[in-house]
Amino acid sequence: MEYTYKYAWIIPLFPLPVTMSIGFGLLLIPTATKDLRRMWSFLSVLLLSIAMWFSANLSIQQINGSLTYQYLWSWTINNDFLLEFGYLIDPLTSIMSILITTVGILVFIYSDNYMSHDQGYLRFFAHMSFFNASMLGLVTSSNLIQIYIFWELVGMCSYLLIGFWFTRPVAASACQKAFVTNRIGDFGLLLGTLGFYWITGSFEFRDLFQIVNTLIHNNGVNSLFVTLCAFLLFVGAVAKSAQFPLHVWLPDAMEGPTPISALIHAATMVAAGIFLVARLLPLFIVIPYIMNIICLVGIITVLLGATLALAQRDIKRSLAYSTISQLGYIMLALGIGSYRAALFHLITHAYSKALLFLGSGSIIHSMEPIVGYSPEKSQNMVLMGGLTKYVPITKTTFFLGTLSICGIPPLACFWSKDEILQDSWLYSPIFALIAWFTTGLTAFYMFRMYLLTFDGYLRILFQDYSSLSLSSTKNSLFYSISLWGKGTLKKDFFFSKMEKMNKNKVCFFSKDISKIDKNFRSKIRDLSTYFINRYTYMYPHESSNTMLFPLLVLVLFTLFIGSIGISFNGGVIYLDLLSKWLTPSTSLFHPKWNSSEDWYGFLSNAFLSVSIALFGLFIASLFYGSIYSSFKNLVFINLFLKIGPKSIFLDKIKGVIYNWSYNRGFIDIFYTGIFTMSIRGLAELTQYFDKYIIDGILNGIGVASFFMGEGIKYMGGGRISSYLFLYFFYVSIFLFILFFFSSFSLPNPQFS
């Protein structure tokens, strides 16, 4: 055991050989390195698997009751300054290491096929391996300054990977936006770190917690200054985990390749902010104002992320807002002191959201033969639909991931989210009501995403981009691309043919395709840009086995990872394995959480949360699915369809909600107007002042000197008599002025 802990420092170093080998190989022997490029993916998986084995071994020892282990060595020694580097192994470290390595391995396997045709294949694996090394170094860090170093390395890797396709202006802008937004949080983290060093004289976590706790208890430090420093540390976590108001970078980060979204922006890097708050929870918990701020930011992010996901058309962007909302749940749990529930949801959400992102990549991969390699088209859910028969495995895995995020039992996220809801009710009924309401919104937008992607027919074949309906005219309430928009379906030649086909239940890809009129088919072929040639159509297709294998493994995690947090014993349900895993850190940090509850309390809370989620699923099915045809004979449904949508008041509400969601809550517009435009205006004003005032004065002096010199040079003809004449002339003028002013001088005062 001691031997394993002693050499745990090697875990962050395993992914580095791939990055270094690819870099030196492309520099020294580029041809051979590119020819053996599939070898680098195998090596990446192999080395990260070894790191996973080490992490799993450490986790097993933590579960068996091993204590926290820390090893330090001196890096910089001075009279009054000592900086030590080392590594810390505790349950939080082992949990994060397991997440990083397991998800990283699956993403590497998935990426081998997903990025196989990309020219930047080697660059992708080099950046991803370096990111894994940086993230593992971050979670094993033993002090704040070491965390800050790896924090910056993780941010650099995120910048490189978001802008991986840097030739696309949208991707280049997205990585710059992510970089600038995260610099705000990083600057706060740096100031907070220096502030606590000034207070305690140490960067080490144990010293930091003990000294601050003692100083606060004895009133030996200014409480306002301590609160400010703690808030600055929290700002770093807000930016990295995309919490309000620094969440704006994450949706745009979806411009990077989908495997990056799955690893960095769903399971690992965005969890770095959560990790930081969890690591510093013993510090925050003695500062009540900071805990209240964490709760407030978490609950705002929960609701904001869910509302902004309601009307998104881009499948990855919708998942990004879902990630923001779910991370808000975890931040809320940390703010109320529910340390165990937060880490539990961190685990379940990471695997479920990684499954959904990789599933979205499989969907995009299947759409590319039809719409071309254009993210604006291949990721647009409005252009999808009817993919069930073409990508059945992807559909099944995506469906299970959707149910898990919605909180449907017995899938993973149900157990963790339900515990957060219970603890939030004990903390604040208002926060609990918002969290429960957001559960319904989560079920609505997640099932909306699923129905738009897999239900109905492939809408891109029948409609142009300006008037794409969301579902069949027979099975949907609304016919516009908006969530609740007022758009209408144009009754032209193609749509009338489409309605006739739907009436006869003839699908464009069905076996009865020969029943479609040839003239109609040829006109569609002439207008469409989704055909390889005039006579051959490329069908949507299932992904390769290399891409499906990670999906199936993540499905197993989604189905069974929740079991680590549940146990049944004598009519009492409580967290067993996870509690044993977290025992060293909980005994050290003293978080506030309940250890058990009875069956009645669990079932009552679970019934309420699941009922709200099922209601959200039903509303999504009513708006976007084919459930209306099954309920159309019910009186209240008919009244709702005939009266509700035609109400001016309801139309205005729908329009407001849609505009709020689709325009990202107008937050980006606000930032653009307040910060971007004001900074640009200040820059233009400064440029004007520098150009016309500062440069004008200097240029004016230069021009004046030039003309003065030009004038004087004509006065010098080389004759001494002329020079003497000018000399006496100027002396005469000087003497005249001197005597003139001296004649008006006042008499000297007389002193008695």
Order of alpha helices (4+ residues) and beta strands (2+ residues): alpha-alpha-alpha-alpha-beta-beta-alpha-alpha-alpha-alpha-alpha-alpha-alpha-alpha-alpha-alpha-alpha-alpha-alpha-alpha-alpha-alpha-alpha-alpha-alpha-alpha-beta-beta-alpha-beta-alpha-alpha-alpha-alpha-alpha-alpha-alpha-alpha
